[in-house]
Amino acid sequence: MKKALIVIDIQNDYFPGGAFTLENADEACKGAVEAIEQAKRDGWLVIGVQHVSTPDSPLFKPDTEGVKIHSAVAAALGDAPIVVKSEADSFFKTNLEQIVRDAGITDLYLTGMMTQHCVTHTALSSQARDMKVHIIAKGCAAPAKALSDLALQGLSARCRVE
């Protein structure tokens, strides 16, 4: 069994002062940093995901502070590969599948923002279908905690929520 931690869209626009603040963003950030540190100690492959939108998008505009990965997560990721995406599914039109297949990954652990959107789409992606998918809940956030919890409950039908 080979494991990878995928850290999805923990970017400045989701924090206070950003374009779309999420409830519990700071707590989720701390949880994600803990997950990254543990994954590294355990020898897992760690991959960051960064959503970059178009210049006319309401968030994640190129070349803005909001599009940058949160500094605490960026520091924890270190030299981990960063997959840049433009859609909710981290696999869609990216090299994520190639990275995990080349590494022989059997188990994907996902954490990040937004639980009900990008985390869910990545977890249920057709490109992850033959891997076991786990969700690390302590590193997830959404516009409201209740929405994040609801998404995690829904994901638990197909994924292991930890």
C-alpha positions as CSV (number, residue, x, y, z in Angstrom):
1,M,0.0,0.0,0.0
2,K,1.4,3.4,-1.1
3,K,-0.1,6.5,0.2
4,A,-0.3,10.1,-1.0
5,L,-1.7,13.2,0.8
6,I,-3.3,15.7,-1.6
7,V,-3.7,19.2,-0.1
8,I,-6.4,21.0,-2.0
9,D,-6.8,24.8,-2.5
10,I,-5.7,26.1,0.9
11,Q,-5.3,29.6,-0.6
12,N,-5.4,33.1,0.8
13,D,-8.7,34.0,-0.8
14,Y,-10.4,31.7,1.7
15,F,-9.1,33.5,4.8
16,P,-10.1,36.7,6.5
17,G,-9.4,39.6,4.1
18,G,-9.7,37.3,1.1
19,A,-12.3,37.2,-1.6
20,F,-14.3,34.4,-0.2
21,T,-13.7,33.7,3.5
22,L,-14.6,30.3,4.8
23,E,-15.8,29.4,8.3
24,N,-13.1,27.6,10.3
25,A,-10.4,28.4,7.7
26,D,-7.7,28.9,10.3
27,E,-8.5,25.7,12.1
28,A,-8.6,23.7,8.8
29,C,-5.2,25.2,7.9
30,K,-3.7,24.0,11.2
31,G,-5.2,20.6,10.6
32,A,-3.8,20.4,7.1
33,V,-0.3,21.4,8.3
34,E,-0.5,18.7,10.9
35,A,-1.5,16.2,8.2
36,I,1.3,17.3,5.9
37,E,3.9,17.0,8.7
38,Q,2.6,13.5,9.7
39,A,2.5,12.3,6.0
40,K,6.1,13.4,5.6
41,R,7.2,11.6,8.8
42,D,5.4,8.5,7.4
43,G,7.2,8.8,4.1
44,W,4.1,9.5,2.0
45,L,4.0,11.4,-1.2
46,V,2.7,14.9,-0.5
47,I,1.2,17.0,-3.3
48,G,-0.3,20.5,-3.1
49,V,-3.1,21.7,-5.3
50,Q,-3.5,25.4,-6.3
51,H,-6.6,26.6,-8.1
52,V,-5.9,29.5,-10.6
53,S,-8.9,31.1,-12.2
54,T,-9.2,33.7,-15.0
55,P,-8.5,37.4,-14.4
56,D,-12.3,38.1,-14.4
57,S,-13.1,35.5,-11.8
58,P,-14.3,36.5,-8.3
59,L,-11.4,34.6,-6.7
60,F,-8.1,33.0,-7.4
61,K,-7.2,35.6,-9.9
62,P,-3.7,35.1,-11.4
63,D,-0.9,37.2,-9.9
64,T,-2.9,38.2,-6.7
65,E,-2.3,37.5,-3.0
66,G,-5.5,35.6,-2.9
67,V,-4.4,32.9,-5.4
68,K,-1.3,32.1,-3.3
69,I,-1.2,29.0,-1.2
70,H,-1.5,30.0,2.5
71,S,2.0,30.7,3.9
72,A,1.7,28.0,6.7
73,V,0.7,25.3,4.2
74,A,3.3,26.5,1.7
75,A,6.0,26.2,4.3
76,A,4.8,22.7,5.4
77,L,4.7,21.6,1.7
78,G,8.2,22.7,1.2
79,D,9.4,21.2,-2.1
80,A,6.4,19.0,-2.6
81,P,5.0,19.2,-6.2
82,I,2.2,21.7,-6.8
83,V,-0.5,20.8,-9.3
84,V,-2.2,23.8,-10.8
85,K,-5.9,23.4,-11.7
86,S,-8.7,25.5,-13.1
87,E,-11.7,23.3,-12.2
88,A,-13.1,21.7,-9.1
89,D,-11.7,18.2,-9.8
90,S,-8.0,18.3,-9.0
91,F,-7.5,15.5,-11.6
92,F,-9.3,17.3,-14.5
93,K,-6.9,18.6,-17.1
94,T,-3.9,18.4,-14.7
95,N,-0.9,16.1,-14.2
96,L,-2.2,14.8,-10.8
97,E,-3.1,11.4,-12.2
98,Q,0.2,10.9,-13.8
99,I,2.1,11.9,-10.6
100,V,0.1,9.4,-8.4
101,R,0.2,6.6,-11.0
102,D,4.0,7.0,-11.6
103,A,4.4,6.7,-7.8
104,G,2.3,3.6,-7.6
105,I,-0.1,5.2,-5.1
106,T,-3.0,3.0,-3.9
107,D,-4.4,5.2,-1.2
108,L,-5.3,8.9,-1.6
109,Y,-5.7,11.1,1.5
110,L,-7.5,14.4,0.6
111,T,-7.8,17.5,2.7
112,G,-8.5,21.1,1.9
113,M,-11.0,23.7,0.8
114,M,-13.9,23.7,-0.1
115,T,-15.2,20.4,1.3
116,Q,-18.5,20.4,-0.7
117,H,-16.9,21.4,-4.0
118,C,-13.2,20.8,-4.8
119,V,-12.6,18.1,-2.2
120,T,-15.8,16.3,-3.1
121,H,-15.1,16.5,-6.9
122,T,-11.6,15.2,-6.4
123,A,-12.7,12.4,-4.2
124,L,-15.3,11.3,-6.6
125,S,-13.2,11.8,-9.8
126,S,-13.3,9.0,-12.3
127,Q,-9.5,9.2,-12.3
128,A,-9.4,8.1,-8.6
129,R,-11.8,5.3,-9.1
130,D,-9.3,2.4,-8.6
131,M,-7.7,4.0,-5.6
132,K,-8.9,4.0,-2.0
133,V,-9.9,7.5,-1.1
134,H,-9.7,8.9,2.5
135,I,-10.7,12.4,3.6
136,I,-8.8,14.0,6.5
137,A,-11.7,16.1,8.0
138,K,-9.6,18.2,10.3
139,G,-8.0,20.0,7.3
140,C,-11.3,20.7,5.5
141,A,-13.4,23.9,5.5
142,A,-16.4,25.3,3.6
143,P,-18.4,28.5,3.6
144,A,-20.1,27.2,6.7
145,K,-19.0,24.4,9.1
146,A,-22.5,22.8,8.7
147,L,-21.9,22.6,4.9
148,S,-18.5,21.0,5.4
149,D,-20.0,18.5,7.8
150,L,-22.8,17.7,5.4
151,A,-20.3,17.1,2.5
152,L,-18.2,14.9,4.7
153,Q,-21.2,12.9,5.7
154,G,-22.1,12.4,2.0
155,L,-18.5,11.5,1.1
156,S,-18.5,8.8,3.9
157,A,-20.6,6.6,1.6
158,R,-17.7,6.2,-0.8
159,C,-14.7,7.4,1.1
160,R,-13.2,6.8,4.5
161,V,-13.6,10.1,6.5
162,E,-11.0,10.4,9.2
